[in-house]
């Protein structure tokens, strides 16, 4: 349930790359209110036709952008730019300044995950997930045949 | 169990980027025989000190390289370069020419996963795994707090 009423969870995603756009499309289709922010207008081509969320072409590291995106009412904030430092900064702002309840950031460099944990930010590291999946595949005897 | 005896699974990894190196280190530490191939000598800096696998600086798309890596005896072949086309080609060679039992490839572009399935190659897509993890985090009410 969102702050805004029944089941209308309000999600802000920063970064409309492959993952950000995929999530925006999926969350929109599952009925959530989605705002996706990217500085590059070309990034939004990844959104599905008929995407009914809000695509905001702006620099999310400016507080005005986050306000415009409605961060004060956001239930979920996902920082998915291609830069770990930007993601950690955005996640911190969302968590500490705006008190967003669920803050999730992508990190490419897993060594930094402990920093995020201290800040109570949930991190998702594609490399770690992929490594686990590879190890499962290798150790699981079903293999490719 | 490897082809070579008791429990000495023989793993070839192509691509010593963040994920390839992480896997090479982890598999070596779990007692597997590991050969890791990369064209760029600087890539091998990611291997742990004391890495006891074999680091082969060569172009894996040349059959000679794969032979030198011992592909004829490999139990597992993992194609983890940063290029989907290279990975699919390498995985096909490992599967169809050398009959490697477990062939796994990383794909950045999930649209291609059906191609791999037809070829009976196991694929791992970091984006898909990350999207699932994000969706789990968002839907799971524990959140970041």
Interface residues (C-beta under 8 A of the other chain):
Chain A: X9 X11 X18 X19 X22 X23 X26 X27 X76 X78 X80 X95 X101 X102 X103 X104 X106 X108 X109 X120 X121 X122 X124 X126 X127 X129 X130 X131 X133 X134 X135 X137 X138 X143 X144 X145
Chain B: X9 X11 X18 X19 X22 X23 X26 X27 X76 X78 X80 X95 X101 X102 X103 X104 X106 X108 X120 X121 X122 X124 X126 X127 X129 X130 X131 X133 X134 X135 X137 X138 X143 X144 X145
